[in-house]
Amino acid sequence: MRRQLVTGLMMTLSMIVLVGLAYPLAMTGIAQGLMKSRANGSYVSENGKVVGSSLIGQSFNLKSGAPDPRYFQPRPSAAGTGYDAMSSGGSNDGPSSKTLIANVAARVAAYRKLNGLSATATVPVDAVTASASGLDPDISVANATLQAPRVAQARKLETSQVLALVKSHTDDRQLGIFGEKTVNVLDLNLALDNKS
């Protein structure tokens, strides 16, 4: 009996050291050595100040809470009160949900109004639906293209200049075949601030 207890205790201590200390330290060391920026949260700094993460979306609103017309707007967020990384998650509303249908209809109307589009203009799906995490930092190229004239007008730039920025900040498909081309909203908005 004593031998079995000692063996069990030794195995427990060995596993604590191996799985609880050695493995996490090794993985942390590898991550810090090979991809330090990603391992530390992919923070984006501007003038020595952290302004966000390239992996987590954020809102670009006026103090009143309305969307700031000078900035490209991200996807809607269902994470907490909006882009709350502590409450990551979608709304879990399915395609037949009356709440989802009403929310999307309201978002379509607001998107058209904000961007000066006609009442029948097609709106990209990513402009009116939240991602599964609620923290998606990217929008589609179509979404960015529709927002470009508004941003150009608010910043007193030529639309062609803003569209050139969109093009230069467009990321290719993952591995060249998965998904669609996207634009990181934070990176694009920072580029706009540096241009204006």
N, C-alpha and C positions, 0 to 999 in steps of 0.2 A: 504494500500500500504506500509506504513512504517513498519507494523508488518511483512509483507512478506519479505521485505528487511532485517530486523533484523534477522528473522528466517533463511533466506538463508545465511547471513553472519556468523551466529553462526554455522550453519551446515558446511560451508566451513572451518572455523577455527577448528572445531572439527575433521574433516576428515584430515586436514593438520597435526594436532597433533597426531592423531591415526595412520594414514597410512604413514605419512612422517617422524615421529620421533619415536613413541612408538614401532611400528612393526619392523622397521629396527634395533633399539637398542636391542629389545628382540631376534631377529634372530642372530644378531652379538654375543650377550652374550651366546646364546645356542651353536653356532658354536665354539666359543672360549673355552667354557667349555667342550664340548664333543669331538671335533676333531680339536684341535688347529693347528696341522701341516697342515692338508688339508685346513683349512680355511685361512691359511696364504700363500698358494701357493705350498705346498709340496716341499719346497726347500731342496736341498741336499747339505750338507756342507762337506768339506774335509779340515782338519787342520784349522778350524775356518773360512774358506772362502767359500762362496756360489759358487758352481760350476755348478748349474743347478737346474732343477725341475724334479721330477720323473714323472710328468704328461705332460711334453712338450719335444718333441724330439729336438735334436741339432746335428749339423754336427761334425764330427771328421776328420778334414782335415789338411793337411800340409799347410805351409804358401803360397805355390804355388796354393792352391785351390784343389789339387789332394787328393783323399782319403788317409788317413794315414794307411798304412798296419798293424801297430801295434794295431789298434783298430777295434772292430766290427763296421760295418757301419749300420746306420738306414735306414728306408724306404726313398725313394725319397720324397721331399717336394715341393708342389706347392704354399706354403704360402710365398708370396713376393719373396725375393731373397733366400728363403730357411729357414725354421723354424723361420719365423718372426711372433711372436704371435700377432702383431698388424695387420697382413694381413692374418689371419687364413682363410683357404678355399681351396677347391680343384680346379682343372683345369677346371671342368665342361665339359671336353671332353667325349663324349659318345663312345660306342664300335665301331661305324662306323667312328669315326673321324680319318682322315688321320694324323693329328698331333699326336694324342694319339698312333696310330699304329707305326709311325716313332719314337716317343720318347721311347716307350717300346722296339722296336727293338734295338735302340742305347743303352739303359740301359742293355738289355740282353747281348749284346756284351761286354760292359764295365764290367759287373759283372763277366762274364766268364773270361775275361782277368785278372782282379784284383785278382780273387781267383784261377787262374791257372786251370780252368776247360776246358774240351774238348769243341769243337764247337757244339757238340750235347747234352751236359749235360743239364738236366732239371733244370730250375731256378725257385725258389719259386715266386709266384705272388707278394708277399709283398716286394720282393727285387727290383721290377721294376715298381711298380705302387704306386702313392702317395695315402695317406688316404684322406678321405673327408675333414678333418680339415687341413691336411698338417703338423700336429704337433704330429703325433702318436709317442710315445716314445718306443713302443714295436716292436719286430720282431718275426716271427715264429721260432719255435725250428728248423725246417728244414733249414731256412735261417742262423741261428746261427751255425748250424752243418756244413754247407758248408763253412762258413767263418773261422771256427776254425783252419784248417791246416795252412792257410795263417797267422793268428794271432800268432799261435805257432811258426812258422818259423821266423817271424819278431822279436819275443821276445825271441827266442832261448829257447823255452820250449817244452816239449813233448806234442804232440797233445792230448794225454789222459788227461793231466793236464788241458788243456784248455776246453776239453769236460766235465770234471768233474765240472769246474766252470760254464759252461753253464747249466748243470743239476742242480746245487745247486741254480742257479738264475732263474730257470724256474718257472713261476707263473701258477697256475692251471686255468682251465676254470672258467669263472664268474659263481658263484653259483653252480659250479660243472657240469653244462650242456651247458652253452652258449659259443659260440666261440670255440677257440682252445687254447692250452697252448702257452704262450708267454714268451719272455725274454725282460726285460727292459734293453735297450742298455746302458744307463748311469750307472746304477748299476753294470752291468757286466764289463764295461770298468774301473770303479773305482776299482772293485775287482781285475782286471788284474794289474792295477797300483800298488796296495798294495802287489801283489804277486811277481812282478818283482823286 
